[in-house]
């Protein structure tokens, strides 16, 4: 599932960058302005925002692919990145219902489900096992009065 999610995120990143590139061209050719902003600045801003979000999605895809290939749960920072990616997809799905429609919502929720399933299936990152003589202290030991 993690590899499928990685492929979907790569396609989504390419689509998002393409969409923002087209929007930047439209803004530039139509000389659109919002609240007096320079149309050139808006065009560059749309392109930069698309590129940054595309890189974020590509990073999430790399984390998912690495998780699948190593068959190990992602560690601390990368796990948090995947959680933020799931939250972003939930928010995008909720916001996409009105302007785009229910198919966009279903698509975003499918990607959200794949990311969450990957996080749940691999569980918490593995920690090193205590030394061979069972020298772990605290949890699981029956220490009572002597």
C-alpha positions as CSV (number, residue, x, y, z in Angstrom):
1,X,0.0,0.0,0.0
2,X,2.9,2.4,0.7
3,X,4.2,2.0,-2.8
4,X,0.8,2.7,-4.3
5,X,0.5,5.8,-2.1
6,X,4.0,6.9,-3.2
7,X,3.1,6.6,-6.9
8,X,-0.2,8.4,-6.3
9,X,1.6,11.3,-4.5
10,X,4.1,11.6,-7.4
11,X,1.3,11.9,-9.9
12,X,-0.5,14.3,-7.6
13,X,2.7,16.4,-7.3
14,X,3.1,16.6,-11.0
15,X,-0.6,17.5,-11.5
16,X,-0.4,20.2,-8.8
17,X,2.7,21.8,-10.3
18,X,1.2,21.7,-13.8
19,X,-2.0,23.3,-12.5
20,X,-0.1,26.1,-10.8
21,X,2.0,26.6,-13.9
22,X,-1.1,27.0,-16.0
23,X,-2.6,29.4,-13.4
24,X,0.5,31.5,-13.5
25,X,0.4,31.8,-17.3
26,X,-3.3,32.8,-17.2
27,X,-2.7,35.4,-14.5
28,X,0.3,36.8,-16.5
29,X,-1.5,36.9,-19.8
30,X,-4.7,38.4,-18.4
31,X,-2.8,40.9,-16.3
32,X,-5.0,40.0,-13.3
33,X,-4.6,41.7,-10.0
34,X,-5.9,41.1,-6.6
35,X,-6.0,44.0,-4.1
36,X,-3.5,46.0,-6.2
37,X,-0.8,43.3,-6.3
38,X,1.5,43.3,-9.3
39,X,0.3,40.6,-11.8
40,X,3.9,39.5,-12.3
41,X,4.3,39.0,-8.6
42,X,1.1,37.0,-8.5
43,X,2.3,34.9,-11.5
44,X,5.6,34.1,-9.8
45,X,3.9,33.5,-6.5
46,X,1.6,30.9,-8.1
47,X,4.5,29.1,-9.7
48,X,6.6,29.1,-6.5
49,X,3.7,27.9,-4.4
50,X,3.1,25.1,-6.8
51,X,6.7,24.1,-6.9
52,X,7.1,24.1,-3.1
53,X,3.9,22.1,-2.6
54,X,5.0,19.7,-5.4
55,X,8.4,19.2,-3.6
56,X,6.6,18.5,-0.3
57,X,4.4,15.9,-2.0
58,X,7.5,14.4,-3.6
59,X,9.3,14.2,-0.3
60,X,6.2,12.4,1.2
61,X,6.3,10.0,-1.7
62,X,10.0,9.3,-1.1
63,X,9.3,8.6,2.5
64,X,6.4,6.2,1.6
65,X,8.6,4.4,-1.0
66,X,11.5,4.1,1.5
67,X,9.0,2.7,4.1
68,X,7.8,0.1,1.7
69,X,11.2,-0.9,0.4
70,X,12.8,-1.2,3.8
71,X,9.6,-2.7,5.3
72,X,10.1,-0.5,8.4
73,X,8.0,2.2,10.0
74,X,9.2,5.7,9.3
75,X,11.0,7.4,12.1
76,X,10.1,10.5,14.2
77,X,10.4,13.4,11.7
78,X,9.3,11.5,8.6
79,X,6.4,10.1,10.5
80,X,5.3,13.6,11.4
81,X,5.7,14.6,7.8
82,X,3.4,11.8,6.7
83,X,0.8,12.8,9.4
84,X,0.9,16.4,8.1
85,X,0.4,15.1,4.5
86,X,-2.6,13.1,5.7
87,X,-4.1,16.2,7.4
88,X,-3.5,18.3,4.3
89,X,-5.3,15.8,2.2
90,X,-8.2,15.8,4.6
91,X,-8.4,19.6,4.5
92,X,-8.0,19.7,0.7
93,X,-10.8,17.1,0.3
94,X,-13.1,19.2,2.6
95,X,-12.4,22.4,0.7
96,X,-12.6,20.7,-2.8
97,X,-16.2,19.6,-2.4
98,X,-17.7,23.0,-3.2
99,X,-15.7,24.3,-6.1
100,X,-14.6,21.0,-7.7
101,X,-17.2,18.5,-6.6
102,X,-17.6,15.1,-4.8
103,X,-15.2,13.2,-7.1
104,X,-12.3,15.4,-5.9
105,X,-13.4,14.8,-2.3
106,X,-13.4,11.0,-2.9
107,X,-10.0,11.2,-4.5
108,X,-8.5,13.2,-1.6
109,X,-10.0,10.8,0.9
110,X,-8.6,7.8,-1.0
111,X,-5.1,9.3,-0.8
112,X,-5.7,10.1,2.9
113,X,-6.8,6.5,3.5
114,X,-3.7,5.1,1.8
115,X,-1.4,7.3,3.9
116,X,-3.2,6.5,7.2
117,X,-3.2,2.8,6.3
118,X,0.5,2.9,5.8
119,X,1.1,4.7,9.1
120,X,-1.2,2.2,11.0
121,X,0.1,-0.9,9.2
122,X,3.7,-0.3,10.0
123,X,3.0,1.0,13.5
124,X,5.5,2.7,15.7
125,X,9.2,2.8,14.7
126,X,11.1,-0.2,16.0
127,X,13.3,0.4,19.0
128,X,16.5,-1.6,19.8
129,X,15.9,-4.6,22.1
130,X,17.4,-4.5,25.5
131,X,20.6,-6.5,26.2
132,X,20.4,-10.3,26.1
133,X,20.1,-10.9,29.8
134,X,16.8,-9.1,30.0
135,X,18.2,-6.2,31.9
136,X,15.3,-3.9,31.1
137,X,14.2,-2.1,34.2
138,X,10.8,-0.7,35.1
139,X,8.0,-2.0,32.9
140,X,7.4,-5.7,33.1
141,X,9.6,-6.5,36.1
142,X,8.2,-7.8,39.3
143,X,10.2,-5.9,41.8
144,X,8.8,-6.3,45.3
145,X,10.0,-6.0,48.8
146,X,12.7,-8.4,49.7
